[in-house]
């Protein structure tokens, strides 16, 4: 067989991905041809991709070629997949062709591009969320997934066109995009140029007709502007079945009687036979520094949301964390501050605990690793590994500082990364590219203590024999990963390690501050912190309860969720599982490994030394409540890609989503009860439209559950805001303030609207509890919600505030953030960048002639233009504005040169 593809031809993406899946099933030759080459002799127009079969026949539609490759793989056709393929051809492709043409050929952006495909994207998202499956046709990837992914990838690979509110679509797209056949296909077709790689192909295509006959313009759409959400709501309501409506009404009518009995509190919390036992850990933060917002969202806050949600589901839940106190980092910090390592640990453990307490993190126990239990359990695991032949001895070349007269552990060394050239790489890992390195591989190494250049000397060390454990690890992963909720990035990281082949990993260090090595000849060494830090979870539990083994040696009954940033994945998903599997002591291993990407600060990184970014101990001094910080960090949680904290965005989200949306709805619902009905919930006589609203809220509630069960924390937060928007709209459309002035029937209608609205507010207070616990408690106190209704969240929407229920005093939940307040905070936490914006990246204008470089410069010009406009709007200092304008002009000059145009002459003001 021979497959003909063309670079920049969109249809080549899915066929290459499908061919990658079928690799080895048949002999296939892939040929790259020009888009105008006539491959099929009997077609009047050039067509790619094309599959020439061994019989000499041709397949030349994308779906037919993909179907052929799937059939080779043993796939069996099904009606749902065929339906998706029909929909892709008739609905998605026309809209997508228009969107890509507008973006690539006409240079349009934003809603002009997204508008034509928005309805199709919502359809995919709705279908995925409604069937609660990760893929379009079920639990496993199908032909439909590859065809639709390939069609959408050129557009959606740009995060600007992947709507965050469509959580199921985002997860589906990111899962497929991390698969190796899809990655290879994207690299082949787009050549790292993104959507601009399609320009030569699309420029030769006729301009597509606008979907629904509506032309794309730069004029605002009056129709959409006046009723955007209303139309969406009515469309979604129309999709509800009578059965869904009936079930929602039945559940509503059960009221408080539909709640289960509350679980009796336990102390300590221990696994229970016959129940779902959930063990949750946050990656142990290094004790030697203060956590910044990125550290907090990456593991601690994310895990707290899931722990609170687990308790609302009445799952038997233990949530633990603690400070990681051994190792080089602690010794380094002790030297810097002139304290002993133990004093440093005591000082910073208290700082960490105070920060997490202020952020309302609901640990069942927050411990530390400098305990006798840590030594006992770590040494036991080591001895078991040693006895079973999984520990090697070898001589290691190490850096030795002659001036300090000591071997330098990883964090006592800095130098240039051998992989990416980063000049401040540590001796164990590069913070820029994330690769693990050996200290002797660093270029231009320096001792961090005295800044002298160390020499290489030999030292005897112990290694964990990972190659010998690799088969066990792969067998365990083969059983664990299918059906689990490991995030796509964690799966990808572990797969890449295994693909490269595991190597023995050193587990000892020439330090004094650490867990002693119980082996003759190694008395002057300690365990490497990443061998024993993950064992800290076990020792912290052991200090919490002497029955710790019921959690940690009970894989049959315990679901272990571990939260971390992506740089910790190798140690939780590979090093510790190998240690535990080799120890052969029935340890509980991670069931669901939840890793975030990185959170940046504005346009750069957090830096305590430069005063850039908000750190945990500073957040409480800003005057912004902890729950507002929680909300915003969770709203921008870096689930599928890196995200950035922005002061401007914080202001917008607080004032729009919290103040104007959520707070406005809950306050209005409660105030109507107080003002119109004397503080008592009125009788409710539901109309068919009210019943449809019940069903719609129930559907969104179930979507919230589906997302949180899959630990899609950011996406589930959108469900809360969506219900609140519909609540606001329900009040606005039904206008109870008018009905209350009419006849008895009119007053009854006002009562129904008010009663239903305040019950939605009660539901929102419980859904909000994992995210904003203090605000949740305030709402529940204002509504006088009963303890059972506050403590359990079912998948059905119940009437928890029945007619006659008396509510308390209602008051506003949120305060508006003002521009001057936010600007003051931006200046305060901007460090050296507070007054001068970051200098735009200078691009070599001689080399920057490719589409990707041109696009990068265009983005820089836009970004710098926004900076200038913002400074002018704030009436900043004229010298500061002039400096930023100069940067803008320089960027425009670079762009002109890159595009082959003569740079514009500076404009002169006319004399008056």
Secondary structure, DSSP 4 states (H G I P E B T S, - for coil): -EEEE-TT-THHHHHHHHHHHTTTSS--EEEE--TT---STT-SS---SEEE-TTS-EE-SHHHHHHHHHHHTT----HHHHHHHHHIIIIIHHHHHHHHIIIIIS---THHHHHHHHHHHHHHHHHHHHHT-SBTTBSS--HHHHHHHHHHHHHHTSGGGS-TT-HHHHHHHHHHHTSHHHHHHHHHHHTT-GGGGGHHHHHTSPPPPPGGGPPP-SS--HHHHHSHHHHHHHHHHHT--HHHHHHHHHHHHHGGGGSPPPPPP-SS----TTS-EEEEEEPPEETTS--BHHHIIIIIIHHHHHHHHHHHTT-EEEEEEEEE--SHHHHHHHHHHT--HHHHHHHHHHHHHHHHHHTT---SEEEES-SHHHHHHHHHHHHHHHHTT-EEEEEEEEEEETTTTEEPPGGGEEEE-TTT--TTEESSB-TTT--B--GGG-EEEEETTT-PPPEEEEEEEEEE-HHHHHHHHHHHHHHHSTTS---HHHHHHHHHHHHH----EE-EES-SSSPBP-STT-TT-EE-HHHHTTTHHHHHHHHH-TTTHHHHT-TTTEEEEEEEEGGGHHIIIIIHHHHHHHHTS-----SEEEEE-PEEETTB--BTTTTBS-BHHHHTTSS--HHHHHHHHHHT--SSS-EEE-HHHHHHHIIIIIIIIIIHHHHHHHHHHHHHHTTBPPP----HHHHHHHHHHHHHHHHHHHHHHTT-HHHHHHHHHHHHHHHHHHHHHH-HHHHTTS-HHHHHHHHHHHHHHHHHHHHHHHHTTTT-HHHHHHHHHHHT--HHHHH---SS----S-TTPBP--------PPPHHHHHHHHHHTBGGGSSSPPPPPP--TTTTTSHHHHHHHHHHHHHHHHHHHHHHHTT--HHHHHHHHHHHHHHHHHHHHHTTPPPPPPP-PPP-
